[in-house]
């Protein structure tokens, strides 16, 4: 499994940023994707879900904004 290049957390919510290479029109292209999830603990240990309660939404918004900031800052600082 590919490891994320960056993980941003706020409480139980996190955003993981992945960078993959795909072939497009005969050339390799880097594609960046973000996954979000919520961690919780039950009787069987730690689990994750992509289902959020109303009180999770501000934390989800925060990690999504920080992921966006990270990616746009990274893109703007790349050499031409």
Secondary structure, DSSP 8 states (H G I E B T S, - for coil): ----SEEEEETTEEEEEEEEEEEETTEEEEEEEEEEEEEEEETTEEEEES---GGGHHHHHHHHHHHHHHHHHHHHTS--
